[in-house]
Amino acid sequence: MPKQKTHKGLSKRVKVTATGKVKRHRTGGGHLMSGKNAKRRRKISSSDIVTTKMADTVKIKLCK
């Protein structure tokens, strides 16, 4: 059976940490930042941990 290929699009968007958690960037930070309040802008600039069943799917697609 051949090896499973890494999903390249996903590997550019998320990272698996040393403890096995999946880290991602938050959405909404591309443009139109002047219409968002400071608290929302700070939250968008920080990264987030994927905590649902989606994290398991991500690890399978990244071959981790």
DSSP file (Angstrom, degrees, kcal/mol; ACC not computed):
  #  RESIDUE AA STRUCTURE BP1 BP2  ACC     N-H-->O    O-->H-N    N-H-->O    O-->H-N    TCO  KAPPA ALPHA  PHI   PSI    X-CA   Y-CA   Z-CA
    1    1 A M              0   0    0      0, 0.0     2,-0.0     0, 0.0     0, 0.0   0.000 360.0 360.0 360.0 134.2    0.0    0.0    0.0
    2    2 A P        -     0   0    0      0, 0.0     2,-0.0     0, 0.0     0, 0.0  -0.267 360.0 -92.7 -73.7 162.0    1.4    3.4   -0.9
    3    3 A K        -     0   0    0      1,-0.1     2,-0.4    -2,-0.0     0, 0.0  -0.332  41.6-108.0 -68.8 154.0    2.2    6.2    1.6
    4    4 A Q        -     0   0    0      1,-0.0     2,-0.2    -2,-0.0    -1,-0.1  -0.693  33.4-127.2 -84.8 135.3   -0.5    8.7    2.3
    5    5 A K        -     0   0    0     -2,-0.4     2,-0.2     1,-0.1    58,-0.1  -0.567  20.6-113.0 -84.2 146.2    0.3   12.2    1.0
    6    6 A T        -     0   0    0     -2,-0.2     2,-1.0    56,-0.1    56,-0.2  -0.533  29.5-115.0 -72.4 139.9    0.2   15.3    3.1
    7    7 A H     >  -     0   0    0     54,-2.2     4,-2.1    -2,-0.2     3,-0.3  -0.690  30.4-163.9 -77.7 103.5   -2.6   17.8    2.3
    8    8 A K  H  > S+     0   0    0     -2,-1.0     4,-1.0     1,-0.2    -1,-0.2   0.832  82.4  54.8 -64.8 -36.4   -0.5   20.7    1.2
    9    9 A G  H  4 S+     0   0    0      1,-0.2     4,-0.4     2,-0.2     3,-0.2   0.896 112.6  43.7 -64.0 -39.5   -3.2   23.4    1.4
   10   10 A L  H >> S+     0   0    0     -3,-0.3     4,-2.0     1,-0.2     3,-1.3   0.858 106.1  60.7 -73.6 -36.0   -3.9   22.5    5.0
   11   11 A S  H 3< S+     0   0    0     -4,-2.1    -1,-0.2     1,-0.3    -2,-0.2   0.754 102.5  53.5 -65.8 -22.4   -0.2   22.3    5.9
   12   12 A K  T 3< S+     0   0    0     -4,-1.0    -1,-0.3    -3,-0.2    -2,-0.2   0.646 114.3  41.9 -82.2 -15.0    0.2   25.9    5.0
   13   13 A R  T <4 S+     0   0    0     -3,-1.3    12,-0.6    -4,-0.4     2,-0.3   0.698 115.5  35.8-106.3 -25.0   -2.7   27.0    7.2
   14   14 A V  E  <  -A   24   0A   0     -4,-2.0     2,-0.4    10,-0.1    10,-0.2  -0.857  58.5-155.7-129.6 164.6   -2.2   25.0   10.4
   15   15 A K  E     -A   23   0A   0      8,-2.1     8,-3.3    -2,-0.3     2,-0.6  -0.999  15.6-135.3-139.8 139.4    0.6   23.7   12.6
   16   16 A V  E     -A   22   0A   0     -2,-0.4     6,-0.2     6,-0.2     5,-0.0  -0.854  28.4-138.0 -95.0 125.7    0.7   20.8   15.0
   17   17 A T    >   -     0   0    0      4,-3.0     3,-1.4    -2,-0.6    -1,-0.0  -0.157  27.4 -98.2 -77.1 174.0    2.4   21.7   18.3
   18   18 A A  T 3  S+     0   0    0      1,-0.3    -1,-0.1     2,-0.1    -2,-0.0   0.799 125.5  52.1 -64.1 -29.1    4.9   19.6   20.2
   19   19 A T  T 3  S-     0   0    0      2,-0.1    -1,-0.3     1,-0.0    -2,-0.0   0.467 123.9-103.3 -87.4  -1.1    2.1   18.4   22.5
   20   20 A G  S <  S+     0   0    0     -3,-1.4     2,-0.2     1,-0.3    -2,-0.1   0.520  74.8 137.2  96.0   6.3   -0.1   17.4   19.6
   21   21 A K        -     0   0    0      1,-0.0    -4,-3.0    -5,-0.0     2,-0.6  -0.518  53.7-122.4 -82.7 155.7   -2.6   20.3   19.6
   22   22 A V  E     -AB  16  50A   0     28,-0.6    28,-2.9    -6,-0.2     2,-0.4  -0.886  25.6-162.3-103.6 123.2   -3.6   21.9   16.3
   23   23 A K  E     +AB  15  49A   0     -8,-3.3    -8,-2.1    -2,-0.6     2,-0.3  -0.855  14.3 170.0-108.1 137.3   -2.9   25.7   16.0
   24   24 A R  E     -AB  14  48A   0     24,-2.9    24,-2.9    -2,-0.4     2,-0.3  -0.922  33.5-106.5-140.5 164.7   -4.5   27.9   13.4
   25   25 A H  E     - B   0  47A   0    -12,-0.6     2,-0.2    -2,-0.3    22,-0.2  -0.652  38.8-113.9 -88.9 151.0   -4.9   31.6   12.6
   26   26 A R        -     0   0    0     20,-0.7     3,-0.4    18,-0.6     2,-0.1  -0.500  29.8-118.9 -82.3 155.1   -8.2   33.4   13.2
   27   27 A T  S    S+     0   0    0      1,-0.2    -1,-0.1    -2,-0.2     0, 0.0  -0.443  82.8  52.7 -88.4 164.3  -10.3   34.6   10.3
   28   28 A G  S    S+     0   0    0     -2,-0.1     3,-0.2    16,-0.0    -1,-0.2   0.485  72.6 105.4  96.3   4.5  -11.4   38.2    9.6
   29   29 A G        +     0   0    0     -3,-0.4     4,-0.1     1,-0.2     3,-0.1   0.289  51.1  91.0-101.2  11.4   -8.0   39.9    9.7
   30   30 A G  S    S-     0   0    0      1,-0.2     2,-0.3     2,-0.1    -1,-0.2   0.905  98.0 -28.3 -74.7 -42.0   -7.5   40.5    6.0
   31   31 A H  S    S+     0   0    0     -3,-0.2    -1,-0.2     1,-0.1     0, 0.0  -0.929 104.8  60.8-162.1 178.4   -9.0   43.9    5.5
   32   32 A L    >   +     0   0    0     -2,-0.3     3,-0.7     1,-0.1    -1,-0.1   0.852  55.0 149.2  58.3  39.9  -11.6   46.4    6.9
   33   33 A M  G >   +     0   0    0      1,-0.2     3,-1.5     2,-0.2     8,-0.1   0.739  57.2  70.6 -75.5 -22.1  -10.0   46.5   10.3
   34   34 A S  G 3  S+     0   0    0      1,-0.3    -1,-0.2     0, 0.0    -2,-0.0   0.763  94.2  56.4 -67.9 -22.8  -11.0   50.1   10.9
   35   35 A G  G <  S+     0   0    0     -3,-0.7     2,-0.4     2,-0.1    -1,-0.3   0.470  95.6  81.0 -85.6  -1.5  -14.6   49.0   11.3
   36   36 A K  S <  S-     0   0    0     -3,-1.5    -4,-0.0    -4,-0.1     5,-0.0  -0.822  83.5-115.0-107.4 144.7  -13.8   46.6   14.1
   37   37 A N     >  -     0   0    0     -2,-0.4     4,-2.2     1,-0.1     5,-0.2  -0.264  30.4-105.1 -75.9 167.1  -13.3   47.5   17.7
   38   38 A A  H  > S+     0   0    0      1,-0.2     4,-2.4     2,-0.2     5,-0.2   0.860 118.4  53.4 -62.9 -39.6   -9.9   47.1   19.5
   39   39 A K  H  > S+     0   0    0      1,-0.2     4,-2.0     2,-0.2    -1,-0.2   0.910 111.1  46.9 -62.4 -41.7  -10.9   44.0   21.4
   40   40 A R  H  > S+     0   0    0      2,-0.2     4,-2.2     1,-0.2    -2,-0.2   0.890 111.0  51.6 -67.7 -40.0  -12.0   42.3   18.3
   41   41 A R  H  X S+     0   0    0     -4,-2.2     4,-1.8     2,-0.2    -2,-0.2   0.896 109.8  49.8 -64.4 -40.3   -8.8   43.3   16.4
   42   42 A R  H  X S+     0   0    0     -4,-2.4     4,-0.9     1,-0.2    -1,-0.2   0.914 111.1  49.2 -63.5 -42.5   -6.6   41.9   19.3
   43   43 A K  H >< S+     0   0    0     -4,-2.0     3,-0.5     1,-0.2    -2,-0.2   0.889 109.8  51.5 -65.6 -39.0   -8.5   38.6   19.3
   44   44 A I  H 3< S+     0   0    0     -4,-2.2   -18,-0.6     1,-0.2    -1,-0.2   0.865 105.5  56.2 -64.6 -36.6   -8.1   38.3   15.5
   45   45 A S  H 3< S+     0   0    0     -4,-1.8    -1,-0.2    -5,-0.2    -2,-0.2   0.722  96.4  78.2 -72.6 -20.1   -4.4   38.8   15.6
   46   46 A S  S << S-     0   0    0     -4,-0.9   -20,-0.7    -3,-0.5     2,-0.1  -0.475  83.7-114.4 -86.7 161.2   -3.8   36.0   18.1
   47   47 A S  E     -B   25   0A   0    -22,-0.2     2,-0.3    -2,-0.1   -22,-0.2  -0.426  26.4-143.4 -88.9 169.5   -3.8   32.3   17.1
   48   48 A D  E     -B   24   0A   0    -24,-2.9   -24,-2.9    -2,-0.1     2,-0.5  -0.929   8.4-126.7-134.9 154.5   -6.3   29.7   18.2
   49   49 A I  E     -B   23   0A   0     -2,-0.3     2,-0.5   -26,-0.2   -26,-0.2  -0.889  22.9-130.3-103.0 130.3   -6.3   26.0   19.1
   50   50 A V  E     +B   22   0A   0    -28,-2.9   -28,-0.6    -2,-0.5    -2,-0.0  -0.701  32.2 172.4 -79.1 122.9   -8.6   23.6   17.3
   51   51 A T        +     0   0    0     -2,-0.5    -1,-0.1   -30,-0.1     2,-0.1   0.408  43.6  78.5-117.5   1.3  -10.4   21.7   20.0
   52   52 A T  S >  S-     0   0    0      1,-0.0     3,-1.5     0, 0.0     4,-0.5  -0.182 101.8 -76.9 -99.9-167.4  -13.1   19.6   18.3
   53   53 A K  T >> S+     0   0    0      1,-0.3     4,-1.4     2,-0.2     3,-0.6   0.714 121.4  77.0 -60.6 -22.1  -13.2   16.4   16.3
   54   54 A M  H 3> S+     0   0    0      1,-0.2     4,-2.5     2,-0.2    -1,-0.3   0.815  83.5  63.4 -60.4 -30.9  -11.8   18.6   13.5
   55   55 A A  H <> S+     0   0    0     -3,-1.5     4,-2.1     1,-0.2    -1,-0.2   0.888 101.6  49.9 -62.2 -39.1   -8.4   18.4   15.1
   56   56 A D  H <> S+     0   0    0     -3,-0.6     4,-1.7    -4,-0.5    -1,-0.2   0.900 110.8  49.6 -65.8 -40.5   -8.4   14.6   14.6
   57   57 A T  H  X S+     0   0    0     -4,-1.4     4,-2.2     1,-0.2    -2,-0.2   0.902 109.3  52.4 -63.2 -42.0   -9.3   15.1   10.9
   58   58 A V  H  X S+     0   0    0     -4,-2.5     4,-1.8     1,-0.2    -2,-0.2   0.914 107.9  50.9 -61.2 -44.0   -6.5   17.7   10.5
   59   59 A K  H  <>S+     0   0    0     -4,-2.1     5,-2.8     1,-0.2     4,-0.3   0.865 109.2  51.2 -64.2 -36.1   -3.9   15.3   12.0
   60   60 A I  H ><5S+     0   0    0     -4,-1.7     3,-1.0     3,-0.2    -1,-0.2   0.924 111.1  47.6 -65.6 -43.8   -5.0   12.6    9.6
   61   61 A K  H 3<5S+     0   0    0     -4,-2.2   -54,-2.2     1,-0.3    -2,-0.2   0.779 113.7  47.6 -69.5 -26.3   -4.7   14.9    6.6
   62   62 A L  T 3<5S-     0   0    0     -4,-1.8    -1,-0.3   -56,-0.2    -2,-0.2   0.429 110.7-122.6 -91.9   1.0   -1.3   16.1    7.8
   63   63 A C  T < 5       0   0    0     -3,-1.0    -3,-0.2    -4,-0.3    -2,-0.1   0.900 360.0 360.0  60.4  43.4   -0.1   12.5    8.4
   64   64 A K      <       0   0    0     -5,-2.8    -4,-0.2    -6,-0.1    -5,-0.1   0.354 360.0 360.0-111.8 360.0    0.7   13.2   12.0
